[in-house]
Amino acid sequence: AELEDDERMRLASQLDGLAPFRGAVNILGFVLFASGLRDALFAVIRPLLVTRQGQSLAALDDGQFLSVSLVIIGLGLLYVANVWMAGPPFPTADELIESVREERLAKESREAR
């Protein structure tokens, strides 16, 4: 017996208490990641460049360091939101049927006592 998609979504939403927080952490992580991405790319590429006089441009200024930090923190938040705060997997119909059977058996054994 297969469950309807609406029923599965309703059951999953009841089991997933971190969904609102996960959304907020995803948004914050993306904003931090996107805000520092352009400068962070140049901060990574810049040390590889050499001027015409043979001098390296390896020094990062405070703004570039902040941009790299924002990208790292943003990626960390995106990882936390999608891995550590991930919702439980959708229960299959067989799992739901089995849990209902177990509940009925437990109820019948309590009533038999």
N, C-alpha and C positions, 0 to 999 in steps of 0.2 A: 504494500500500500504506500503510494507516494504522497507526500504532502504537497499542497499547493504552495507556490512561491510566496504568497502573502503570509501564509501560516508559518513558513520557515523564517521569514524575515521578522515576524512578530516574536517568535520564540528566541531568535538570536538577539533581538534587541532587549529582551528581558534578561538574558544571560550576560550581556555586555554592559557593565556599569561604567567603563572608562571611555565610552564613545565620545561624550562631549569634551572631555579633557584631551583625548587623542586628537580631535579636530583642532583644538586651540594650539596644542604643541606643534602639530603639522604646519599650521599657518605661521606661527612664530618662527619655526625653523626655516621655512621657505623665505620669509621676509629677511631674516638675517643672512641666509645664504645668498639671496639675490642682491642684497644691498652691497655686499663686499666682493662679489664675484669678479667684476670688471677690474678693479684695482688689484685684487689678489692674483689674477692672471698675469698682469703686468709685473707684479712683485716677484712672481716665479720666473717669468721670462727675462726680466731685466738683468739678473746676474749672469745669464748666459750670453748676453750681448757684450761686445767689446767696442769701445770707441775707436775712432780712427787713429788716435795716438797710442793705442794699445792698453789703455787703462780700463779696468773692470768697473762696472756700475753696480757692485755687489751690495752696497749699503742700503738698508731699508730705512725709510723715515717712519715717523710715528703713525702717519696716516696709512701707509701701506701695511704696517704691522697690525694696525687695528682692522684693516680690511681682511687680511689673512685670518686673524682671530675670529672675525664675524663669520667667515666662511666655514671655519672648523667647528665653531659652536653651532651654527645652523645645520651642518651635516650631522653633528652629534644629536641634535634635537630631532631631526628627521628619522635618524636611526632608532632613537628611543621610542618615538611615537609609533613607528611601523613594526618594530620587532618586540620590544619589551612590553608595550601597551597594546599589543595586537589583541583583537577580540577572539573569543573562542571559536573554533570551527563550527560550521553549521552541523547540527546533529542529523544523521541520516534517518530515514524512516525506520530501518531495522533497529537502530539504537533507541529511538523513541518507543517503539513497540516493546522492546525488551525491558525498558525502564517501567513501562505501564504494567507489564506482566509481573515484574519483581515487586512493585508496589501492591498489586492485587494479592500476590502470594503472601507478602508480609502482613497485609490486612487480614487475610483469611486465617493465618496462623495465630494472630493475636486474638481473633474472635473465637477460635477453637479452644483457647486456653480458658 
